[in-house]
Amino acid sequence: MEQRVEAVRSIEQGGRVRDLLRPSRLAVGLRPSGADVRQHHRARPCLGGGRKRGQKGQALGRSRGGFSTKIHLKTNFDGHPIAFDLTGGEKADAPHFPVLLGLGPDIDPRAAVGDKGYASKTNRQAARDRGIIPVIPPKANEKDGPAFFARALYRGRARIEQTVGKLKRFKRIALRCEKTKRNFASFVALVAGFILAKSVHTA
């Protein structure tokens, strides 16, 4: 008698009935019904997963220090953060200099201080075109370097390094705990706000 009993399949999503009646002996061989109904056992993306997801466009890249994100930070001469941009760790500093000049308030500074990573004729000319004095030391192998270099102003670059150090005191910033570029940028902006708030706190 047990071999003759027919099992009733449940109604699938969408109101369809698939094999309403089937022999019970096939119950072991067939997969249970679910939201993701498949006609075969091959692997395929889940419903709604048509687009690929990965690290592309998430400001991640491999550099000498490993798989990381580079924070291009712009501050004032006191080391207070003004703006920043994120790129993969493999990106060079020099091509990003014009982008940094355009970030932040619509006010051109009198001088732009940067390390040797930004040293190039193109970057110095980009600063001069905006009426900014480029304070970037020349590289050892650079030909036709600047005739004048303001060393006194360049010493103020240490304040920028100190601000970067303050950012990295936060674990989520130092370890890039966020998966997406948007979330990571949000935490960098939040920490930059903490630094600014502390700089004006007088109580």
C-alpha positions in Angstrom: 0.0 0.0 0.0 2.8 2.4 0.8 4.3 2.0 -2.7 1.0 3.1 -4.3 0.5 6.3 -2.3 1.1 9.4 -4.4 2.6 12.6 -2.9 1.2 16.0 -3.6 3.7 18.8 -4.6 3.3 22.2 -3.1 2.3 25.2 -5.3 5.3 27.1 -6.5 5.7 30.9 -6.4 3.7 32.6 -9.0 0.8 30.3 -8.7 2.2 27.5 -10.8 1.8 23.8 -10.0 4.7 21.7 -11.0 4.0 18.0 -11.1 1.0 18.2 -8.8 1.0 14.4 -8.5 4.1 12.3 -8.6 5.1 8.8 -7.3 6.5 8.8 -3.8 9.5 6.7 -4.8 10.8 9.7 -6.8 10.7 11.9 -3.8 14.3 11.2 -2.8 15.7 11.9 -6.3 14.0 15.3 -6.7 15.2 18.5 -5.1 12.9 20.2 -2.6 10.8 23.1 -3.7 12.1 26.6 -3.0 12.1 30.2 -4.1 15.0 29.6 -6.5 13.3 26.9 -8.7 15.8 25.4 -11.1 15.2 22.8 -13.9 18.7 21.4 -13.5 21.4 21.1 -10.8 24.1 23.3 -12.4 25.4 26.2 -10.5 24.0 29.6 -11.6 23.8 33.1 -10.0 21.0 33.7 -7.5 18.0 35.7 -8.5 18.8 39.3 -9.0 22.5 38.6 -9.2 23.0 39.3 -12.8 25.6 42.1 -12.4 29.1 41.2 -11.3 30.5 42.4 -8.0 34.1 42.9 -7.1 36.8 45.3 -6.3 36.6 47.3 -9.5 35.8 50.9 -8.8 36.2 50.4 -5.0 39.6 52.2 -4.7 41.6 49.1 -4.0 44.9 48.1 -5.5 48.1 46.3 -4.9 51.3 48.3 -4.1 54.6 47.6 -2.5 52.9 47.7 0.9 50.2 45.2 -0.1 46.6 45.4 -1.1 45.5 48.8 0.1 43.8 52.2 -0.6 45.7 55.5 -1.0 44.2 58.6 0.6 45.1 61.8 -1.2 44.7 64.4 1.5 44.5 68.1 1.2 45.0 70.3 4.3 45.7 73.9 5.1 49.0 75.0 6.5 47.9 74.2 10.1 47.2 70.6 9.1 43.4 70.8 9.2 41.9 68.6 6.6 40.1 70.3 3.7 39.4 67.6 1.2 40.5 64.2 0.1 40.2 61.6 -2.7 40.6 57.9 -2.7 42.5 55.7 -5.3 43.9 52.2 -5.4 47.2 51.6 -3.7 49.0 51.2 -7.0 48.1 54.7 -8.3 51.0 57.2 -8.4 50.8 60.6 -6.6 51.9 62.9 -9.4 49.0 62.4 -11.8 46.6 63.2 -9.0 48.0 66.6 -8.2 45.7 68.6 -10.5 42.7 66.8 -8.9 43.8 67.9 -5.4 44.1 71.5 -6.6 40.5 71.4 -7.6 39.1 69.8 -4.4 37.7 71.8 -1.5 36.6 75.4 -1.3 36.7 77.5 -4.4 39.7 79.5 -3.1 43.1 79.1 -4.5 45.9 79.1 -1.9 49.0 81.2 -2.3 51.3 78.0 -2.2 50.9 74.3 -2.6 53.2 72.1 -0.6 53.8 68.5 -1.7 56.5 65.9 -1.4 58.7 64.5 -4.1 56.0 62.2 -5.2 54.3 65.2 -6.9 57.4 66.5 -8.5 56.9 67.1 -12.2 57.0 70.0 -14.6 53.3 69.4 -15.4 52.3 69.7 -11.8 54.3 72.8 -11.2 52.9 74.4 -14.3 49.4 73.5 -13.3 49.9 75.3 -10.0 51.3 78.4 -11.6 48.4 78.5 -14.1 46.1 79.0 -11.1 48.4 81.6 -9.4 49.7 79.1 -6.9 53.4 78.8 -5.9 54.4 75.1 -6.1 56.6 74.1 -3.2 57.6 70.7 -4.4 61.2 69.5 -4.0 62.9 68.3 -7.2 63.8 64.7 -7.6 67.5 63.7 -7.7 67.3 62.6 -11.3 65.0 65.4 -12.4 66.3 67.5 -15.3 65.9 71.3 -15.4 64.4 71.5 -11.8 63.1 74.7 -10.3 65.6 77.4 -9.8 64.1 78.4 -6.4 62.7 76.2 -3.7 61.1 77.6 -0.6 62.5 75.4 2.1 61.0 77.3 5.0 57.5 76.6 3.6 58.3 73.0 2.9 59.0 72.3 6.6 55.2 72.8 7.1 54.6 69.6 5.3 55.2 67.8 8.5 51.8 69.0 9.7 50.2 67.1 6.8 52.0 63.9 7.8 50.8 64.4 11.4 47.2 64.7 10.1 47.6 61.5 8.2 48.8 59.9 11.4 45.7 61.0 13.2 43.5 59.5 10.5 45.3 56.1 10.9 44.8 56.0 14.6 41.3 54.8 13.8 41.3 51.1 13.1 38.7 51.3 10.4 40.8 53.7 8.5 44.2 52.1 9.0 42.9 48.6 8.1 40.4 49.6 5.4 37.6 47.6 7.1 35.0 48.8 4.7 34.4 46.9 1.5 33.1 49.7 -0.7 34.7 53.0 -1.6 31.6 54.9 -0.6 31.5 53.5 2.9 35.3 53.9 3.4 35.1 57.6 2.2 32.3 58.2 4.7 34.4 57.0 7.6 37.4 59.1 6.4 35.1 62.2 6.2 33.8 61.4 9.7 37.3 61.1 11.2 38.3 64.3 9.4 35.3 66.0 11.0 36.5 64.8 14.4 39.9 66.3 13.8 38.4 69.6 12.8 36.1 69.6 15.8 39.0 69.0 18.2 41.1 71.7 16.6 38.4 74.4 17.4 37.4 73.0 20.8 38.5 75.5 23.4 36.6 74.3 26.5 
